[in-house]
Amino acid sequence: MVHHLPRAVLAAFALSLGLALAGLGVSAAPAQAQQGYGNTYSTPELVQTGHKFFGSAAGGLATVIEKAVSQYGQPNGYVLGEEGGGAIVGGLRYGEGMLHTRDRGTHKVFWQGPSIGWDFGGEGSRTMMLVYNLPSVDAIFQRFGGVDGSLYLIGGFGMTAMVAGNVVVVPVRAGVGARLGANIGYLKFTPQATWNPF
């Protein structure tokens, strides 16, 4: 059964989301990865790590990672984690995982974010996020807005790109459930868990 949200709630949600995205300066074009941000991970390393993480569900993973590398280059970090979310027009997503870097160690991260649009359903998924141009661990703790036209689907995996300044995060997801439709939104990374997606 679909519950209709009051128009005032949707309007306030849309306004909050719009202001947050405007503050991010989200670009309509994919950001190009830059060099000089520490040691990067090679495509074979990422594919091997992803196969171990996703297990038997990893059929189309290599193609998706190759697509990400062809667009954004080699990442200097990645996150392995799990997330859940759902939507009835307005949606929410929550997750947690570990940020891996070559020269700055491994760090616990959490993420939350709202979305709005023609979007219905629920999901739970394992998520591998490729992180580009990360100058420090603290640079992950901000809001990342979606890049228009960055959606890519193959073999049960989906890939999108999100950007904040020069830092690009490319979530690669595989899981159960369905989120049908199109939406706009952002992810906010934090060092501790929080229920506040804004």
C-alpha positions in Angstrom: 0.0 0.0 0.0 1.4 3.4 -1.0 1.1 6.2 1.6 0.9 9.7 0.2 3.0 12.2 2.0 1.5 15.7 2.7 2.6 18.3 0.1 4.1 20.5 2.8 6.4 17.7 3.9 7.5 17.0 0.3 8.0 20.7 -0.4 10.2 21.1 2.7 12.2 18.0 1.9 12.7 19.2 -1.7 13.8 22.6 -0.5 16.3 21.2 2.0 17.7 18.8 -0.5 18.0 21.5 -3.2 19.8 23.9 -0.8 22.2 21.1 0.3 23.0 20.2 -3.4 23.4 23.8 -4.3 25.9 24.2 -1.4 27.9 21.3 -2.8 28.2 22.9 -6.2 27.3 19.6 -7.9 28.4 19.5 -11.5 26.3 18.0 -14.3 29.5 16.5 -15.8 31.6 13.8 -14.2 34.6 15.1 -12.4 37.9 14.0 -13.8 40.2 12.3 -11.3 43.5 14.1 -10.6 46.9 12.6 -9.9 49.1 13.3 -6.9 46.8 12.0 -4.1 49.0 9.2 -2.8 49.3 5.6 -3.7 46.5 4.2 -5.9 45.0 0.8 -6.4 45.2 -1.1 -9.7 42.3 -2.6 -11.6 43.3 -6.2 -10.9 43.7 -5.4 -7.1 40.2 -3.8 -7.0 38.6 -6.7 -9.0 40.2 -9.3 -6.7 39.1 -7.4 -3.5 35.6 -7.1 -5.0 35.4 -10.8 -5.8 36.3 -11.7 -2.2 33.9 -9.1 -0.8 30.8 -9.9 -3.0 31.5 -13.6 -3.3 29.3 -15.6 -5.7 27.4 -12.4 -6.7 30.5 -10.9 -8.3 29.7 -11.9 -11.9 29.7 -8.5 -13.6 32.0 -6.7 -11.1 35.1 -6.7 -13.3 33.2 -4.9 -16.1 31.8 -2.3 -13.7 35.2 -1.6 -12.1 36.8 -1.3 -15.6 34.1 1.2 -16.5 34.8 3.3 -13.4 38.6 3.2 -14.0 38.1 4.2 -17.7 36.1 7.2 -16.6 37.9 8.3 -13.4 41.3 6.6 -13.3 42.8 4.6 -10.4 41.4 5.3 -6.9 43.6 6.0 -3.9 41.0 4.5 -1.5 38.0 2.3 -1.4 35.2 1.5 1.1 33.8 -1.9 1.7 30.5 -1.9 3.6 26.7 -2.6 3.8 23.8 -0.4 3.5 20.0 -0.3 3.5 17.4 2.1 2.2 13.9 2.6 1.0 11.7 5.2 -0.7 8.2 6.3 -1.3 8.9 9.4 -3.5 11.3 10.7 -0.7 13.9 8.1 0.4 16.7 7.5 2.9 19.8 5.4 2.8 22.1 4.4 5.7 25.3 2.4 5.6 28.6 1.6 7.3 31.9 0.2 6.3 35.7 0.5 6.3 37.7 3.0 4.3 40.9 1.4 3.0 44.0 3.5 2.0 47.5 2.4 1.2 49.3 5.1 3.2 46.7 6.3 5.8 45.5 2.9 7.1 41.9 1.6 7.5 39.1 3.7 9.1 35.5 3.1 10.1 33.0 5.3 8.2 29.2 5.7 8.2 27.0 7.3 5.5 23.5 8.6 5.3 21.5 10.4 2.7 18.1 11.5 1.4 16.8 11.3 -2.1 13.7 12.6 -3.8 12.1 11.8 -7.2 10.2 9.1 -9.0 11.6 6.4 -6.7 9.8 3.5 -4.9 10.9 0.3 -3.2 13.5 -0.9 -0.7 16.9 -2.5 -0.8 19.8 -4.0 1.2 23.2 -4.3 -0.4 26.8 -4.8 -0.1 28.7 -1.8 -1.3 32.2 -1.2 -2.6 33.0 2.5 -3.1 36.0 3.6 -5.1 37.4 6.9 -3.8 39.4 9.3 -5.9 41.6 12.3 -5.1 41.3 11.8 -1.3 44.0 14.2 0.2 43.3 13.0 3.8 41.0 10.7 5.7 39.1 13.6 7.1 38.2 14.7 3.5 35.7 11.8 3.2 33.6 13.4 6.0 31.4 15.6 3.9 28.3 15.6 1.6 28.7 14.1 -1.9 26.2 15.0 -4.5 25.3 12.7 -7.5 26.7 13.4 -10.9 24.1 13.5 -13.6 24.4 10.8 -16.3 26.7 8.6 -14.2 24.4 5.6 -13.7 25.8 2.4 -15.2 24.2 -1.1 -14.8 25.6 -4.6 -15.7 25.3 -8.1 -14.3 23.4 -7.2 -11.2 25.7 -4.4 -10.3 25.0 -0.7 -10.4 27.6 2.2 -10.4 27.0 5.9 -9.9 29.4 8.8 -9.2 29.2 11.4 -6.5 31.4 14.4 -6.0 32.4 17.0 -3.4 35.1 19.4 -4.6 37.9 17.3 -6.1 37.0 14.1 -4.2 35.0 11.6 -6.3 33.2 8.6 -4.7 31.9 5.8 -7.0 29.6 3.4 -5.2 29.3 0.0 -6.8 26.3 -1.9 -5.4 24.9 -5.4 -5.6 22.1 -6.6 -3.4 18.5 -7.6 -2.9 15.3 -5.5 -3.4 14.7 -2.8 -6.0 14.7 0.9 -6.1 12.6 1.8 -9.2 12.8 5.1 -10.9 15.1 8.1 -10.9 16.0 10.2 -8.0 18.4 13.0 -6.9 20.2 13.0 -3.6 23.5 13.0 -1.7 25.4 10.9 0.7 26.9 12.4 3.9 29.9 10.5 5.4 30.5 10.7 9.1 33.0 9.1 11.6 30.2 8.1 13.9 26.7 6.6 13.3 23.8 9.1 13.1 20.2 8.9 12.2 20.2 12.4 10.8 20.6 12.2 7.0 21.0 16.0 6.6 
